[in-house]
Amino acid sequence: MPRHGSDQFWAALVRVPLSQMQYGDLLVFDGDGNGRFGHIAIYMGNNQVVQALNPWQPIGVTPLSWMSTMSLHPYAARFYAARY
């Protein structure tokens, strides 16, 4: 898996519309128009995400609505784990 969030988003095998988000999907915010994103969060279900809001705060779970001032990309990235 790539180190940077934007690269992780583009490396995902599946991208789904936000209406189909599932637990564990990557959400990306504030795109620059060139495929790079300023913020990444992981969808936790129930309209909540886990994220680091800035380098001075710990990682935490917050409502997705807290991100309303940021531009949410219309697709979420999904990685599937192999099931045996």
C-alpha positions as a Markdown table, in Angstrom:
| # | Residue | x | y | z |
|---|---|---|---|---|
| 1 | Met | 0.0 | 0.0 | 0.0 |
| 2 | Pro | 1.4 | 3.5 | -0.9 |
| 3 | Arg | 2.5 | 5.7 | 2.0 |
| 4 | His | 0.6 | 8.9 | 1.1 |
| 5 | Gly | -3.2 | 9.2 | 1.3 |
| 6 | Ser | -3.7 | 10.4 | -2.2 |
| 7 | Asp | -1.7 | 7.5 | -3.6 |
| 8 | Gln | -3.7 | 5.1 | -1.5 |
| 9 | Phe | -6.9 | 6.5 | -2.9 |
| 10 | Trp | -5.8 | 6.0 | -6.5 |
| 11 | Ala | -4.3 | 2.6 | -5.8 |
| 12 | Ala | -7.7 | 1.2 | -4.5 |
| 13 | Leu | -9.2 | -1.4 | -6.9 |
| 14 | Val | -12.7 | 0.0 | -6.3 |
| 15 | Arg | -14.1 | 3.5 | -6.0 |
| 16 | Val | -17.7 | 3.9 | -5.1 |
| 17 | Pro | -20.2 | 6.8 | -4.9 |
| 18 | Leu | -20.5 | 8.3 | -1.4 |
| 19 | Ser | -24.1 | 6.9 | -1.3 |
| 20 | Gln | -22.5 | 3.4 | -1.2 |
| 21 | Met | -19.8 | 4.1 | 1.5 |
| 22 | Gln | -19.0 | 1.2 | 3.8 |
| 23 | Tyr | -16.9 | 0.8 | 7.0 |
| 24 | Gly | -13.2 | 1.1 | 6.1 |
| 25 | Asp | -13.6 | 3.2 | 2.9 |
| 26 | Leu | -11.1 | 6.1 | 2.4 |
| 27 | Leu | -12.7 | 9.5 | 2.0 |
| 28 | Val | -10.6 | 12.3 | 0.5 |
| 29 | Phe | -11.1 | 16.0 | 0.8 |
| 30 | Asp | -9.8 | 19.2 | -0.8 |
| 31 | Gly | -8.5 | 18.0 | -4.1 |
| 32 | Asp | -6.2 | 20.2 | -6.1 |
| 33 | Gly | -7.6 | 19.2 | -9.5 |
| 34 | Asn | -4.5 | 17.1 | -10.2 |
| 35 | Gly | -5.4 | 14.0 | -8.2 |
| 36 | Arg | -3.8 | 15.1 | -4.9 |
| 37 | Phe | -5.9 | 15.6 | -1.8 |
| 38 | Gly | -5.3 | 17.8 | 1.3 |
| 39 | His | -7.1 | 15.5 | 3.8 |
| 40 | Ile | -7.9 | 11.8 | 4.2 |
| 41 | Ala | -10.3 | 10.1 | 6.6 |
| 42 | Ile | -11.5 | 6.5 | 7.0 |
| 43 | Tyr | -15.3 | 6.0 | 7.1 |
| 44 | Met | -16.4 | 4.2 | 10.3 |
| 45 | Gly | -20.1 | 3.9 | 9.4 |
| 46 | Asn | -23.0 | 5.8 | 11.0 |
| 47 | Asn | -21.7 | 9.0 | 9.3 |
| 48 | Gln | -18.5 | 9.0 | 11.4 |
| 49 | Val | -14.9 | 9.0 | 10.3 |
| 50 | Val | -11.6 | 8.4 | 12.0 |
| 51 | Gln | -9.0 | 11.0 | 11.2 |
| 52 | Ala | -6.2 | 13.2 | 12.5 |
| 53 | Leu | -7.6 | 16.8 | 12.2 |
| 54 | Asn | -4.1 | 18.3 | 12.5 |
| 55 | Pro | -0.6 | 17.3 | 13.7 |
| 56 | Trp | -1.3 | 18.6 | 17.2 |
| 57 | Gln | -4.4 | 16.5 | 17.9 |
| 58 | Pro | -4.5 | 12.8 | 18.4 |
| 59 | Ile | -6.3 | 10.5 | 15.9 |
| 60 | Gly | -10.0 | 10.4 | 16.8 |
| 61 | Val | -13.5 | 9.6 | 15.6 |
| 62 | Thr | -15.6 | 12.5 | 14.5 |
| 63 | Pro | -18.9 | 13.1 | 12.8 |
| 64 | Leu | -18.6 | 13.5 | 9.0 |
| 65 | Ser | -20.5 | 16.7 | 9.3 |
| 66 | Trp | -17.5 | 18.3 | 11.0 |
| 67 | Met | -15.9 | 18.2 | 7.6 |
| 68 | Ser | -18.6 | 20.4 | 6.0 |
| 69 | Thr | -16.2 | 23.2 | 5.2 |
| 70 | Met | -14.0 | 20.9 | 3.2 |
| 71 | Ser | -14.7 | 19.7 | -0.3 |
| 72 | Leu | -15.4 | 16.0 | -0.2 |
| 73 | His | -14.5 | 14.1 | -3.3 |
| 74 | Pro | -17.7 | 12.4 | -4.7 |
| 75 | Tyr | -16.2 | 8.8 | -4.5 |
| 76 | Ala | -14.8 | 6.7 | -1.7 |
| 77 | Ala | -11.9 | 4.3 | -2.2 |
| 78 | Arg | -12.4 | 0.7 | -1.1 |
| 79 | Phe | -9.8 | -2.0 | -0.5 |
| 80 | Tyr | -11.0 | -5.6 | -0.3 |
| 81 | Ala | -9.3 | -8.1 | 2.0 |
| 82 | Ala | -9.0 | -11.6 | 0.6 |
| 83 | Arg | -11.5 | -14.0 | 2.3 |
| 84 | Tyr | -10.7 | -17.7 | 2.6 |
